[in-house]
Amino acid sequence: MRRCLGFCLVVLVLFSARPLFAQGFQVPERAKAFATAPDIPYDSVANFLKMPPNIYLGESVGVARNSKNEVFVFNRNGESSRLFKFDANGNFVREIGKDLYGFAFAHTVRVDKDDNVWAVDEGTNMVIKFDPNGKVIMLMGRRPESHGLVPSPARGTPPPMAPYPPYVFSRPTDITWDPQGNSYVADGYGFSRVAKYDKNGMFIKSIGTRGTQPYQFNTPHGITSDANGNIYVADRGNRRIQVFSSDLVLRAIYDHVGAPWTVCITPGPHQYLYSSNSNPDNNDSRVAAVSGEVYKMELDGTVVGKFGQAGKSLKDFTTIHEIDCRIDNDLVVGEIDGYRVQHLMLHPTTRTPSSN
């Protein structure tokens, strides 16, 4: 009788709580560009990464390639972060930074023009730079003494107030560089800012507080740059991309491609911007029905086309967390829920010259 009473109380609490969870939930609208963006045909290479026995991918939140097309995957595996290296054919090479103190909760990995590998760890509030051989050569930020991921603030908690400390991050998310070698850190879940540093890691300036106005962010979740040093910030919670000059002066806002979980710009000479309106990692079918696609754009925000949908099959996407677009139309994407990395081959329609 006691067991039944306890069970009934639990069920009663759960059912009574459901309306509370439902309150305030709003299914996002389709991206404004969805209806008019042409579909880009594409394929996914089956079984692209070859893992050794007894080593498995976890939440594959970060993926990047170097100039040799070697692939780096930063993933959450158990209670730590693990950074794996693969050759251009997807064969496992080795693990980098095993048991590193700065690894706890992976977020993204990037490779700069000199093939240095940068790991952004949300759990330790650190950005770690490795040389091409996997040796740590620079640290940015500091791991909290609590040795754990700082929890998200409760609903209604006032956001942290600027000015933020220059050399401390609060759950950073991504990094990019301008042609002069300055670094730009998206910082992130806590401080809602973009911070600029010189090539030696010395602080220059930062912009942003939490909010919805220009120069404000609601989870700057990704960041990338073009050949002219313009900085593109995936302002995910505000469902927009904010574009800044290298001096962090606002130049444009793109709000027609949904909620950008990650952004990537091709090397060029003609550069394209990719942005993922990803299916959130909450398995809510209502959100999955209006998300999941990736947009390919000109740098001025003009949509060239779209591809993909939410789902778990090959060519479907389960929360794309990072895109590598080092080769245009040849992409590598890392997913959270799918515990996988997909190698995508896009087949955009080519325009033939007019007979006139």
KOLFI-893915 format. One line per 10 residues: their letters; for each residue z, y, x of C-alpha. Coordinates in steps of 0.05 Angstrom, whole numbers. Each point is the difference from the previous one (the first is absolute). Example, Ala and Ser with C-alpha at 12.3 -4.5 7.8 and 13.67 -1.06 7.14 Angstrom:
2
as> 156/-90/246  -13/69/27
This chain:
356
mrrclgfclv> 0/0/0  18/48/57  -65/-16/35  -40/14/-64  39/64/-12  -15/24/71  -73/-17/-6  -6/36/-67  33/62/29  -50/1/57
vlvlfsarpl> -59/-7/-48  29/55/-44  7/47/59  -71/-14/24  -31/12/-68  41/63/-12  -22/26/68  -74/-9/-12  -9/65/-39  35/37/56
faqgfqvper> -49/-26/51  -57/16/-47  23/72/-10  -38/48/43  -53/-51/21  -70/27/-6  -61/-41/12  -44/40/47  -68/21/-23  -64/-26/30
akafatapdi> -23/38/61  -44/58/-22  -57/-25/43  2/-71/-25  -51/7/-57  -53/36/41  8/-33/68  -54/-52/14  23/-69/18  -11/-22/72
pydsvanflk> -15/-75/7  42/-35/52  24/-67/27  64/-24/31  0/-46/61  39/-62/-20  57/-22/46  -12/58/48  65/-5/38  18/-66/33
mppniylges> 75/-8/7  33/-49/49  44/-56/-28  67/22/-28  -16/75/2  -16/34/-65  -18/68/-25  51/37/-43  -14/65/-35  -60/23/40
vgvarnskne> 13/74/-7  -36/23/63  -68/-17/30  -42/35/54  -56/-16/50  -12/25/70  -65/15/36  -11/-74/13  9/-15/-74  64/-37/15
vfvfnrnges> 45/0/-61  73/20/-3  42/-20/-61  69/31/-11  37/-41/-53  67/-9/-31  23/-70/14  70/-21/-19  50/53/21  -43/33/53
srlfkfdang> -68/28/18  -51/-40/39  -62/27/34  -56/-51/11  -63/7/41  -65/-37/-17  -68/0/35  -62/28/-34  -14/-68/-33  70/-3/-30
nfvreigkdl> 29/-50/50  74/10/14  13/28/69  75/16/4  59/37/-29  17/70/26  71/28/2  35/-63/-22  73/15/-18  -10/73/18
ygfafahtvr> 60/43/-21  -46/50/-33  -29/-53/-47  34/-11/-68  -46/18/-59  -73/9/18  -43/53/-33  -65/14/38  -35/-12/67  -53/45/31
vdkddnvwav> -42/-2/63  -19/66/34  -63/18/38  29/-29/65  17/-67/-33  74/14/0  35/-34/-59  49/39/-43  48/-36/-47  34/40/-55
degtnmvikf> 64/-34/-22  29/26/-65  65/-38/9  20/27/68  -29/70/-10  -40/-10/63  -72/7/25  -12/-45/60  -59/9/48  -26/-61/39
dpngkvimlm> -52/3/54  -62/-45/-7  38/-56/34  58/3/-49  51/37/43  44/51/-34  -16/69/30  29/50/-50  51/1/-56  4/52/-56
grrpeshglv> 58/4/-48  65/-40/2  26/-63/-33  60/14/-47  66/-29/22  5/-34/-68  -53/-50/24  -31/-3/-68  -52/32/-44  27/64/-30
pspargtppp> -2/-10/-76  -42/45/-44  43/54/-32  22/-11/-72  -40/33/-55  20/72/-8  24/7/72  -22/67/28  -52/-8/56  19/15/72
mapyppyvfs> -7/73/16  -43/29/55  1/16/57  1/-73/21  23/-21/69  -59/0/47  12/-66/35  30/-42/-57  -43/-35/-52  21/-24/-69
rptditwdpq> -40/-63/-16  -66/21/32  -64/-30/-25  -60/15/45  -29/37/60  -66/31/22  -27/46/56  -46/59/9  -52/5/56  50/34/46
gnsyvadgyg> 47/-60/-4  53/33/-44  35/-49/-47  12/10/-75  54/-43/-32  4/-11/-76  75/1/-11  2/-30/-55  49/-27/-51  58/44/20
fsrvakydkn> -22/67/27  -67/6/-35  -34/38/57  -54/-3/53  26/12/71  -45/20/58  15/-19/73  -37/11/65  -27/-58/42  67/-8/34
gmfiksigtr> 39/-4/-65  27/71/1  9/31/-69  -48/56/-20  10/11/-75  6/-33/-67  -18/15/-72  21/-26/-67  58/-12/-47  4/-46/-61
gtqpyqfntp> -37/28/-59  -66/7/-36  -25/67/26  -51/9/56  33/-14/68  51/-45/-36  -2/-76/-2  26/-57/-42  -2/-57/50  -52/17/53
hgitsdangn> -19/-73/8  -59/4/47  -35/48/48  -66/4/37  -43/52/35  -73/17/11  -40/20/62  16/74/-11  75/-12/-1  9/8/-75
iyvadrgnrr> 59/-41/-26  -5/-40/-66  66/-19/-32  5/-54/-54  49/35/-46  11/-64/-40  53/21/-51  -40/62/-18  -65/-40/-6  -39/44/48
iqvfssdlvl> -24/9/71  18/65/34  -45/23/57  27/46/55  -27/31/63  28/-22/67  48/59/-7  23/-30/-66  -31/54/-43  -21/-27/-68
raiydhvgap> -76/-5/-9  -12/-45/-61  32/-46/-51  -36/-61/-28  32/-26/-64  -56/-43/-30  10/-67/34  67/-23/-27  62/-13/41  -20/-7/73
wtvcitpgph> 42/-54/34  -39/6/64  -57/42/29  -48/-13/57  -58/39/31  -58/-33/37  -16/22/71  -69/27/-17  -44/34/20  -4/6/-76
qylyssnsnp> 72/-9/-22  24/-30/-66  68/0/-32  28/-63/-32  59/4/-49  34/-58/-36  23/11/-71  42/-62/9  34/-45/-50  74/15/10
dnndsrvaav> 42/-58/26  40/-7/-65  -45/-51/-34  -4/43/-62  -63/-20/-37  -4/68/-34  -8/34/67  -46/-54/28  -48/12/-57  -13/72/22
sgevykmeld> 4/-7/76  -22/-44/59  -65/32/21  -18/33/66  -42/64/3  -49/20/54  -10/75/6  -33/54/39  51/43/37  -8/54/-52
gtvvgkfgqa> 27/-48/-53  -67/-19/-31  5/-73/-21  -55/-45/28  23/-62/-36  58/-48/-16  15/-74/7  54/-50/-16  51/-14/-54  72/-22/-7
gkslkdftti> 8/-76/6  19/-58/45  -67/-33/12  -46/11/60  -30/70/-6  57/21/-46  56/44/26  75/-6/-5  26/67/24  -44/22/58
heidcridnd> 49/33/47  -46/17/58  -75/2/13  -35/-3/67  -69/32/-4  -18/4/73  -68/-29/-19  -30/31/-63  -13/-51/-55  38/-52/42
lvvgeidgyr> 73/7/-20  65/-37/11  55/10/-52  73/-22/1  35/-19/-65  73/-4/-19  5/-49/-57  -57/-44/23  32/-12/68  -70/5/29
vqhlmlhptt> -53/40/36  -71/3/-27  -63/15/40  -49/36/-46  -75/9/8  -27/56/-44  -73/1/-22  -13/71/-24  -68/15/-31  -44/35/50
rtpssn> -45/56/-24  -73/-5/19  -38/64/18  -40/30/-56  -76/-8/3  -5/76/-6
